[in-house]
């Protein structure tokens, strides 16, 4: 149905530019209609779909005061269904109405009318519907203190006559104290409420003892029925509260997904302890939680690392994401220099974080950064390698690079050792180590050849979790 058919009278009041024959009567797009107020030339925006809900044609008025009075005068001429007027429904309220006919005003009306306050006879503007919501006595009272007190007294009297208080009485069997012993058990001595007299679902506040420190803490009864533990707002208690809810959530997830132990039985032997919650075991958590756990390698017990439960499995030393040659250099140099040498260490320099393949720190304070550059990984990284050299040298590091001879030599490096590509991973690594030791100012050990012949480097590589080859 089009607008012109549904609202023929309003079609004549549409603003120019709106064609009533092309606008649907149920469209949600707003149209502009000329106000029906006398001598008013304002246009009012209305949605046709909202106006269609009214039987007949709606009256359209703007927000101007005179137009509002005209609208009210029209509404007072309406006929109210018998039994729904203020006079029929609430005669006490009708007596307080000023200068209006109570038979023409509905008891559900939301418009403001002038009423006399029963307490002091002052005039107040209020709607019949609001009186119903705010005053059970169905009589208007103003905001003065004395009138408010009278209103409370009248309301209390009416409630007693209706038996409202008796309806609130409950059996002890349906009380908070009986249905939820977890709350009654934690009730603080300073709490004066009798939980056996309070119905379940009440929003009253109760003072409970903190499960951690015993301090009093306030809880709303309708939000605590499922809790077994209650905590105050101290920092350590809030952390325990967080852990309590985490563990409660885990129990639900375990029912559908199983435990970490059942999902990953091969990783149970690697579990040492949970750093976040030491009391937790692999049987207490679902398989995909974010908890920091300390792990121990099954192959080499000296390998201990920290990782989240849902992180990548396996020993990071045995499956290190570094080249075999890099680990071999680290093992050999650690043996000859008799100092612990790590690999793939991240060094923070000013605002930069630089990863050093093999950092060497001598007892005299000198620092050497040994970089192992294979062709595959460094063929397109000459610029990045030079920038890395400059950053390291600015912090006092001496940079040594062992590079595949297919890579260009960098001017930014302090010492470059080129190794033929066909021998890089076979024999030339031994010569490279000798050159590094010489550059460090150390003489090559006489038993170096015999050491290599015995293949003792395999045991050193095992320390770094890598087999020989």
Number of C-alpha atoms within 10 A of each C-alpha: 10 16 21 18 13 19 18 13 12 18 18 13 15 18 14 9 8 13 13 20 13 10 16 17 21 17 15 12 12 13 19 17 23 20 22 20 19 10 8 14 12 15 18 18 14 15 15 21 16 13 18 17 11 9 7 10 14 13 13 19 22 20 10 12 9 14 19 14 13 14 17 14 11 11 15 16 11 10 12 17 11 12 13 16 22 24 21 14 15 17 14 15 21 23 15 18 20 14 9 13 14 22 20 19 24 23 25 15 14 13 15 14 18 16 26 20 19 19 17 12 13 12 18 17 14 16 18 25 16 17 19 15 9 13 15 16 21 21 24 30 26 21 11 10 9 12 17 14 14 14 23 14 13 16 16 16 13 14 15 11 10 11 11 12 11 10 8 9 11 14 10 15 12 15 19 24 21 16 17 18 14 18 25 17 12 18 22 19 10 11 15 10 13 13 22 18 17 21 21 19 14 13 13 12 15 22 21 25 23 22 17 16 12 14 15 21 17 16 17 14 20 14 12 16 16 10 13 15 18 24 25 22 12 13 9 13 17 15 12 19 20 13 14 17 12 13 16 13 13 20 15 12 16 16 10 9 14 18 22 22 17 14 15 12 11 9 17 15 11 18 16 17 18 20 15 12 13 10 9 15 16 20 15 16 22 25 21 16 14 12 17 17 19 17 25 20 21 14 12 15 10 11 17 15 14 15 17 17 22 14 12 9 13 15 19 17 18 18 11 16 9 12 13 15 17 20 24 24 24 23 23 20 19 16 14 14 13 10 13 13 18 16 20 17 13 13 13 12 12 9 6 12 12 16 17 21 23 22 22 25 15 14 8 6 8 12 18 21 20 24 21 21 23 21 16 9 8 16 13 11 13 14 10 10 17 15 12 19 24 14 16 23 17 11 12 11 20 18 22 20 22 22 24 24 17 13 19 12 16 16 10 15 17 14 18 19 17 19 22 14 16 11 11 20 16 11 12 15 19 17 12 18 20 17 19 21 17 12 12 13 9 13 11 14 11 8 9 12 10 10 12 13 10 9 11 13 19 18 14 20 20 18 17 22 21 19 15 14 9
